Each structure stands twice: as structure tokens, then as C-alpha cells.
Amino acid sequence: MDIIRLIFAIILPPVGVFLQVGFGMHFWLNILLTLLGYIPGIIHAVWVIAKK
């Protein structure tokens, strides 16, 4: 399942975070980071998935 989350983290970072933590603080932070820049959203998503 982590492979699928990582693929989503690269294609659509908020979806990858949502699959990992749901509608928590990290999800909303990732949406903000993705809107500010796609790369920060990817980095945050991969970090959240790797951390748990």
C-alpha cells in the first residue's frame, strides 16, 4: 500500500497524504504547500508517508 501512496504523493500530493492520515492537519498543510508550489507539496507528502 505504501507504493500506491507514494505514487499518489508524486502525482497528487494531497491525495497521498489523505490516504495516510485522513483529514488532519497534515492534509490541509499539504494542500497549502501544493498551492504555493508543487515541489514543496510533494516533499511534504513523501515525508508524511515515510514518517508513519
PDB file with SEQRES, HELIX, SHEET and CRYST1 records, atoms N, CA, C and O in Angstrom:
SEQRES   1 A   52  MET ASP ILE ILE ARG LEU ILE PHE ALA ILE ILE LEU PRO          
SEQRES   2 A   52  PRO VAL GLY VAL PHE LEU GLN VAL GLY PHE GLY MET HIS          
SEQRES   3 A   52  PHE TRP LEU ASN ILE LEU LEU THR LEU LEU GLY TYR ILE          
SEQRES   4 A   52  PRO GLY ILE ILE HIS ALA VAL TRP VAL ILE ALA LYS LYS          
HELIX    1 AA1 ASP A    2  ILE A   11  1                                  10    
HELIX    2 AA2 PRO A   13  VAL A   21  1                                   9    
HELIX    3 AA3 MET A   25  LEU A   36  1                                  12    
HELIX    4 AA4 TYR A   38  LYS A   51  1                                  14    
CRYST1    1.000    1.000    1.000  90.00  90.00  90.00 P 1           1          
ATOM      1  N   MET A   1       0.820  -1.193   0.000  1.00  0.00           N  
ATOM      2  CA  MET A   1       0.000   0.000   0.000  1.00  0.00           C  
ATOM      3  C   MET A   1       0.864   1.256   0.000  1.00  0.00           C  
ATOM      4  O   MET A   1       0.446   2.286  -0.530  1.00  0.00           O  
ATOM      5  N   ASP A   2       2.064   1.192   0.587  1.00  0.00           N  
ATOM      6  CA  ASP A   2       2.927   2.370   0.597  1.00  0.00           C  
ATOM      7  C   ASP A   2       3.356   2.772  -0.802  1.00  0.00           C  
ATOM      8  O   ASP A   2       3.557   3.958  -1.061  1.00  0.00           O  
ATOM      9  N   ILE A   3       3.502   1.821  -1.704  1.00  0.00           N  
ATOM     10  CA  ILE A   3       3.877   2.135  -3.085  1.00  0.00           C  
ATOM     11  C   ILE A   3       2.778   2.975  -3.729  1.00  0.00           C  
ATOM     12  O   ILE A   3       3.068   3.959  -4.410  1.00  0.00           O  
ATOM     13  N   ILE A   4       1.530   2.596  -3.521  1.00  0.00           N  
ATOM     14  CA  ILE A   4       0.408   3.344  -4.085  1.00  0.00           C  
ATOM     15  C   ILE A   4       0.366   4.742  -3.490  1.00  0.00           C  
ATOM     16  O   ILE A   4       0.128   5.712  -4.210  1.00  0.00           O  
ATOM     17  N   ARG A   5       0.592   4.859  -2.185  1.00  0.00           N  
ATOM     18  CA  ARG A   5       0.604   6.180  -1.543  1.00  0.00           C  
ATOM     19  C   ARG A   5       1.722   7.046  -2.100  1.00  0.00           C  
ATOM     20  O   ARG A   5       1.527   8.241  -2.325  1.00  0.00           O  
ATOM     21  N   LEU A   6       2.887   6.461  -2.325  1.00  0.00           N  
ATOM     22  CA  LEU A   6       3.998   7.229  -2.880  1.00  0.00           C  
ATOM     23  C   LEU A   6       3.718   7.681  -4.313  1.00  0.00           C  
ATOM     24  O   LEU A   6       4.088   8.789  -4.700  1.00  0.00           O  
ATOM     25  N   ILE A   7       3.075   6.839  -5.086  1.00  0.00           N  
ATOM     26  CA  ILE A   7       2.698   7.233  -6.452  1.00  0.00           C  
ATOM     27  C   ILE A   7       1.724   8.395  -6.401  1.00  0.00           C  
ATOM     28  O   ILE A   7       1.874   9.367  -7.141  1.00  0.00           O  
ATOM     29  N   PHE A   8       0.722   8.303  -5.529  1.00  0.00           N  
ATOM     30  CA  PHE A   8      -0.219   9.415  -5.373  1.00  0.00           C  
ATOM     31  C   PHE A   8       0.485  10.652  -4.844  1.00  0.00           C  
ATOM     32  O   PHE A   8       0.133  11.768  -5.226  1.00  0.00           O  
ATOM     33  N   ALA A   9       1.474  10.479  -3.969  1.00  0.00           N  
ATOM     34  CA  ALA A   9       2.213  11.622  -3.419  1.00  0.00           C  
ATOM     35  C   ALA A   9       2.958  12.377  -4.509  1.00  0.00           C  
ATOM     36  O   ALA A   9       3.142  13.590  -4.406  1.00  0.00           O  
ATOM     37  N   ILE A  10       3.384  11.684  -5.539  1.00  0.00           N  
ATOM     38  CA  ILE A  10       4.095  12.343  -6.627  1.00  0.00           C  
ATOM     39  C   ILE A  10       3.123  12.964  -7.623  1.00  0.00           C  
ATOM     40  O   ILE A  10       3.357  14.069  -8.113  1.00  0.00           O  
ATOM     41  N   ILE A  11       2.042  12.266  -7.922  1.00  0.00           N  
ATOM     42  CA  ILE A  11       1.077  12.775  -8.906  1.00  0.00           C  
ATOM     43  C   ILE A  11       0.166  13.835  -8.294  1.00  0.00           C  
ATOM     44  O   ILE A  11       0.045  14.935  -8.832  1.00  0.00           O  
ATOM     45  N   LEU A  12      -0.473  13.510  -7.173  1.00  0.00           N  
ATOM     46  CA  LEU A  12      -1.378  14.419  -6.459  1.00  0.00           C  
ATOM     47  C   LEU A  12      -1.045  14.362  -4.965  1.00  0.00           C  
ATOM     48  O   LEU A  12      -1.609  13.544  -4.238  1.00  0.00           O  
ATOM     49  N   PRO A  13      -0.147  15.213  -4.508  1.00  0.00           N  
ATOM     50  CA  PRO A  13       0.325  15.123  -3.125  1.00  0.00           C  
ATOM     51  C   PRO A  13      -0.776  15.093  -2.048  1.00  0.00           C  
ATOM     52  O   PRO A  13      -0.668  14.296  -1.116  1.00  0.00           O  
ATOM     53  N   PRO A  14      -1.823  15.921  -2.134  1.00  0.00           N  
ATOM     54  CA  PRO A  14      -2.840  15.854  -1.079  1.00  0.00           C  
ATOM     55  C   PRO A  14      -3.554  14.500  -0.984  1.00  0.00           C  
ATOM     56  O   PRO A  14      -3.962  14.090   0.103  1.00  0.00           O  
ATOM     57  N   VAL A  15      -3.702  13.818  -2.101  1.00  0.00           N  
ATOM     58  CA  VAL A  15      -4.356  12.510  -2.074  1.00  0.00           C  
ATOM     59  C   VAL A  15      -3.482  11.490  -1.337  1.00  0.00           C  
ATOM     60  O   VAL A  15      -3.987  10.679  -0.560  1.00  0.00           O  
ATOM     61  N   GLY A  16      -2.186  11.537  -1.581  1.00  0.00           N  
ATOM     62  CA  GLY A  16      -1.282  10.641  -0.872  1.00  0.00           C  
ATOM     63  C   GLY A  16      -1.306  10.874   0.632  1.00  0.00           C  
ATOM     64  O   GLY A  16      -1.287   9.921   1.411  1.00  0.00           O  
ATOM     65  N   VAL A  17      -1.348  12.144   1.043  1.00  0.00           N  
ATOM     66  CA  VAL A  17      -1.414  12.469   2.477  1.00  0.00           C  
ATOM     67  C   VAL A  17      -2.754  12.039   3.043  1.00  0.00           C  
ATOM     68  O   VAL A  17      -2.812  11.513   4.154  1.00  0.00           O  
ATOM     69  N   PHE A  18      -3.831  12.251   2.303  1.00  0.00           N  
ATOM     70  CA  PHE A  18      -5.160  11.855   2.773  1.00  0.00           C  
ATOM     71  C   PHE A  18      -5.227  10.351   3.003  1.00  0.00           C  
ATOM     72  O   PHE A  18      -5.800   9.903   3.996  1.00  0.00           O  
ATOM     73  N   LEU A  19      -4.654   9.575   2.105  1.00  0.00           N  
ATOM     74  CA  LEU A  19      -4.662   8.115   2.268  1.00  0.00           C  
ATOM     75  C   LEU A  19      -3.885   7.690   3.509  1.00  0.00           C  
ATOM     76  O   LEU A  19      -4.169   6.644   4.091  1.00  0.00           O  
ATOM     77  N   GLN A  20      -2.909   8.493   3.916  1.00  0.00           N  
ATOM     78  CA  GLN A  20      -2.092   8.149   5.075  1.00  0.00           C  
ATOM     79  C   GLN A  20      -2.721   8.619   6.385  1.00  0.00           C  
ATOM     80  O   GLN A  20      -2.793   7.849   7.342  1.00  0.00           O  
ATOM     81  N   VAL A  21      -3.183   9.885   6.443  1.00  0.00           N  
ATOM     82  CA  VAL A  21      -3.618  10.455   7.724  1.00  0.00           C  
ATOM     83  C   VAL A  21      -5.067  10.932   7.747  1.00  0.00           C  
ATOM     84  O   VAL A  21      -5.566  11.290   8.813  1.00  0.00           O  
ATOM     85  N   GLY A  22      -5.750  10.950   6.621  1.00  0.00           N  
ATOM     86  CA  GLY A  22      -7.130  11.438   6.604  1.00  0.00           C  
ATOM     87  C   GLY A  22      -7.162  12.961   6.578  1.00  0.00           C  
ATOM     88  O   GLY A  22      -6.205  13.609   6.154  1.00  0.00           O  
ATOM     89  N   PHE A  23      -8.295  13.530   7.044  1.00  0.00           N  
ATOM     90  CA  PHE A  23      -8.483  14.975   7.008  1.00  0.00           C  
ATOM     91  C   PHE A  23      -7.884  15.638   8.243  1.00  0.00           C  
ATOM     92  O   PHE A  23      -8.587  16.335   8.975  1.00  0.00           O  
ATOM     93  N   GLY A  24      -6.615  15.433   8.477  1.00  0.00           N  
ATOM     94  CA  GLY A  24      -5.945  16.028   9.628  1.00  0.00           C  
ATOM     95  C   GLY A  24      -5.200  17.293   9.243  1.00  0.00           C  
ATOM     96  O   GLY A  24      -5.352  17.816   8.139  1.00  0.00           O  
ATOM     97  N   MET A  25      -4.393  17.773  10.177  1.00  0.00           N  
ATOM     98  CA  MET A  25      -3.612  18.980   9.961  1.00  0.00           C  
ATOM     99  C   MET A  25      -2.644  18.820   8.786  1.00  0.00           C  
ATOM    100  O   MET A  25      -2.451  19.756   8.010  1.00  0.00           O  
ATOM    101  N   HIS A  26      -2.037  17.637   8.654  1.00  0.00           N  
ATOM    102  CA  HIS A  26      -1.080  17.424   7.562  1.00  0.00           C  
ATOM    103  C   HIS A  26      -1.744  17.507   6.192  1.00  0.00           C  
ATOM    104  O   HIS A  26      -1.127  17.958   5.227  1.00  0.00           O  
ATOM    105  N   PHE A  27      -2.999  17.071   6.106  1.00  0.00           N  
ATOM    106  CA  PHE A  27      -3.713  17.145   4.832  1.00  0.00           C  
ATOM    107  C   PHE A  27      -3.884  18.600   4.398  1.00  0.00           C  
ATOM    108  O   PHE A  27      -3.594  18.949   3.254  1.00  0.00           O  
ATOM    109  N   TRP A  28      -4.355  19.444   5.313  1.00  0.00           N  
ATOM    110  CA  TRP A  28      -4.594  20.852   4.967  1.00  0.00           C  
ATOM    111  C   TRP A  28      -3.287  21.587   4.723  1.00  0.00           C  
ATOM    112  O   TRP A  28      -3.216  22.453   3.851  1.00  0.00           O  
ATOM    113  N   LEU A  29      -2.257  21.253   5.481  1.00  0.00           N  
ATOM    114  CA  LEU A  29      -0.947  21.849   5.251  1.00  0.00           C  
ATOM    115  C   LEU A  29      -0.424  21.449   3.879  1.00  0.00           C  
ATOM    116  O   LEU A  29       0.182  22.267   3.186  1.00  0.00           O  
ATOM    117  N   ASN A  30      -0.648  20.215   3.483  1.00  0.00           N  
ATOM    118  CA  ASN A  30      -0.185  19.769   2.178  1.00  0.00           C  
ATOM    119  C   ASN A  30      -0.929  20.465   1.052  1.00  0.00           C  
ATOM    120  O   ASN A  30      -0.330  20.784   0.025  1.00  0.00           O  
ATOM    121  N   ILE A  31      -2.208  20.703   1.222  1.00  0.00           N  
ATOM    122  CA  ILE A  31      -2.955  21.451   0.196  1.00  0.00           C  
ATOM    123  C   ILE A  31      -2.360  22.850   0.046  1.00  0.00           C  
ATOM    124  O   ILE A  31      -2.164  23.332  -1.070  1.00  0.00           O  
ATOM    125  N   LEU A  32      -2.074  23.495   1.173  1.00  0.00           N  
ATOM    126  CA  LEU A  32      -1.476  24.825   1.128  1.00  0.00           C  
ATOM    127  C   LEU A  32      -0.108  24.799   0.441  1.00  0.00           C  
ATOM    128  O   LEU A  32       0.179  25.640  -0.411  1.00  0.00           O  
ATOM    129  N   LEU A  33       0.730  23.837   0.811  1.00  0.00           N  
ATOM    130  CA  LEU A  33       2.057  23.734   0.192  1.00  0.00           C  
ATOM    131  C   LEU A  33       1.965  23.423  -1.292  1.00  0.00           C  
ATOM    132  O   LEU A  33       2.762  23.930  -2.082  1.00  0.00           O  
ATOM    133  N   THR A  34       1.007  22.598  -1.680  1.00  0.00           N  
ATOM    134  CA  THR A  34       0.845  22.267  -3.094  1.00  0.00           C  
ATOM    135  C   THR A  34       0.376  23.479  -3.886  1.00  0.00           C  
ATOM    136  O   THR A  34       0.793  23.674  -5.028  1.00  0.00           O  
ATOM    137  N   LEU A  35      -0.487  24.291  -3.289  1.00  0.00           N  
ATOM    138  CA  LEU A  35      -0.936  25.503  -3.970  1.00  0.00           C  
ATOM    139  C   LEU A  35       0.187  26.537  -4.099  1.00  0.00           C  
ATOM    140  O   LEU A  35       0.259  27.271  -5.085  1.00  0.00           O  
ATOM    141  N   LEU A  36       1.052  26.582  -3.096  1.00  0.00           N  
ATOM    142  CA  LEU A  36       2.169  27.527  -3.137  1.00  0.00           C  
ATOM    143  C   LEU A  36       3.277  27.067  -4.084  1.00  0.00           C  
ATOM    144  O   LEU A  36       4.005  27.887  -4.642  1.00  0.00           O  
ATOM    145  N   GLY A  37       3.394  25.793  -4.254  1.00  0.00           N  
ATOM    146  CA  GLY A  37       4.405  25.240  -5.160  1.00  0.00           C  
ATOM    147  C   GLY A  37       4.276  23.735  -5.163  1.00  0.00           C  
ATOM    148  O   GLY A  37       4.153  23.115  -4.107  1.00  0.00           O  
ATOM    149  N   TYR A  38       4.304  23.153  -6.321  1.00  0.00           N  
ATOM    150  CA  TYR A  38       4.064  21.717  -6.453  1.00  0.00           C  
ATOM    151  C   TYR A  38       5.137  20.893  -5.742  1.00  0.00           C  
ATOM    152  O   TYR A  38       4.826  19.892  -5.097  1.00  0.00           O  
ATOM    153  N   ILE A  39       6.392  21.310  -5.857  1.00  0.00           N  
ATOM    154  CA  ILE A  39       7.507  20.558  -5.271  1.00  0.00           C  
ATOM    155  C   ILE A  39       7.427  20.518  -3.741  1.00  0.00           C  
ATOM    156  O   ILE A  39       7.616  19.446  -3.167  1.00  0.00           O  
ATOM    157  N   PRO A  40       7.156  21.630  -3.055  1.00  0.00           N  
ATOM    158  CA  PRO A  40       7.007  21.533  -1.593  1.00  0.00           C  
ATOM    159  C   PRO A  40       5.886  20.583  -1.171  1.00  0.00           C  
ATOM    160  O   PRO A  40       6.003  19.904  -0.150  1.00  0.00           O  
ATOM    161  N   GLY A  41       4.818  20.531  -1.938  1.00  0.00           N  
ATOM    162  CA  GLY A  41       3.730  19.597  -1.651  1.00  0.00           C  
ATOM    163  C   GLY A  41       4.178  18.154  -1.779  1.00  0.00           C  
ATOM    164  O   GLY A  41       3.803  17.308  -0.967  1.00  0.00           O  
ATOM    165  N   ILE A  42       4.975  17.872  -2.791  1.00  0.00           N  
ATOM    166  CA  ILE A  42       5.491  16.508  -2.981  1.00  0.00           C  
ATOM    167  C   ILE A  42       6.427  16.135  -1.835  1.00  0.00           C  
ATOM    168  O   ILE A  42       6.336  15.038  -1.285  1.00  0.00           O  
ATOM    169  N   ILE A  43       7.318  17.042  -1.480  1.00  0.00           N  
ATOM    170  CA  ILE A  43       8.277  16.763  -0.405  1.00  0.00           C  
ATOM    171  C   ILE A  43       7.547  16.488   0.899  1.00  0.00           C  
ATOM    172  O   ILE A  43       7.881  15.545   1.616  1.00  0.00           O  
ATOM    173  N   HIS A  44       6.557  17.306   1.206  1.00  0.00           N  
ATOM    174  CA  HIS A  44       5.794  17.109   2.440  1.00  0.00           C  
ATOM    175  C   HIS A  44       5.030  15.791   2.406  1.00  0.00           C  
ATOM    176  O   HIS A  44       4.992  15.079   3.409  1.00  0.00           O  
ATOM    177  N   ALA A  45       4.427  15.458   1.284  1.00  0.00           N  
ATOM    178  CA  ALA A  45       3.668  14.216   1.168  1.00  0.00           C  
ATOM    179  C   ALA A  45       4.560  12.998   1.359  1.00  0.00           C  
ATOM    180  O   ALA A  45       4.192  12.063   2.069  1.00  0.00           O  
ATOM    181  N   VAL A  46       5.715  13.006   0.736  1.00  0.00           N  
ATOM    182  CA  VAL A  46       6.637  11.872   0.888  1.00  0.00           C  
ATOM    183  C   VAL A  46       7.119  11.784   2.336  1.00  0.00           C  
ATOM    184  O   VAL A  46       7.252  10.686   2.878  1.00  0.00           O  
ATOM    185  N   TRP A  47       7.379  12.922   2.960  1.00  0.00           N  
ATOM    186  CA  TRP A  47       7.813  12.946   4.363  1.00  0.00           C  
ATOM    187  C   TRP A  47       6.741  12.361   5.277  1.00  0.00           C  
ATOM    188  O   TRP A  47       7.049  11.565   6.164  1.00  0.00           O  
ATOM    189  N   VAL A  48       5.482  12.753   5.066  1.00  0.00           N  
ATOM    190  CA  VAL A  48       4.379  12.233   5.898  1.00  0.00           C  
ATOM    191  C   VAL A  48       4.236  10.725   5.710  1.00  0.00           C  
ATOM    192  O   VAL A  48       4.047   9.999   6.686  1.00  0.00           O  
ATOM    193  N   ILE A  49       4.323  10.249   4.483  1.00  0.00           N  
ATOM    194  CA  ILE A  49       4.163   8.817   4.224  1.00  0.00           C  
ATOM    195  C   ILE A  49       5.336   8.026   4.799  1.00  0.00           C  
ATOM    196  O   ILE A  49       5.137   6.947   5.357  1.00  0.00           O  
ATOM    197  N   ALA A  50       6.552   8.551   4.670  1.00  0.00           N  
ATOM    198  CA  ALA A  50       7.727   7.849   5.175  1.00  0.00           C  
ATOM    199  C   ALA A  50       7.789   7.864   6.706  1.00  0.00           C  
ATOM    200  O   ALA A  50       8.334   6.945   7.317  1.00  0.00           O  
ATOM    201  N   LYS A  51       7.237   8.899   7.313  1.00  0.00           N  
ATOM    202  CA  LYS A  51       7.291   9.041   8.763  1.00  0.00           C  
ATOM    203  C   LYS A  51       6.432   8.003   9.466  1.00  0.00           C  
ATOM    204  O   LYS A  51       6.813   7.520  10.532  1.00  0.00           O  
ATOM    205  N   LYS A  52       5.295   7.649   8.906  1.00  0.00           N  
ATOM    206  CA  LYS A  52       4.372   6.741   9.593  1.00  0.00           C  
ATOM    207  C   LYS A  52       4.585   5.344   9.187  1.00  0.00           C  
ATOM    208  O   LYS A  52       3.892   4.449   9.670  1.00  0.00           O  
TER     209      LYS A  52                                                      
END                                                                             
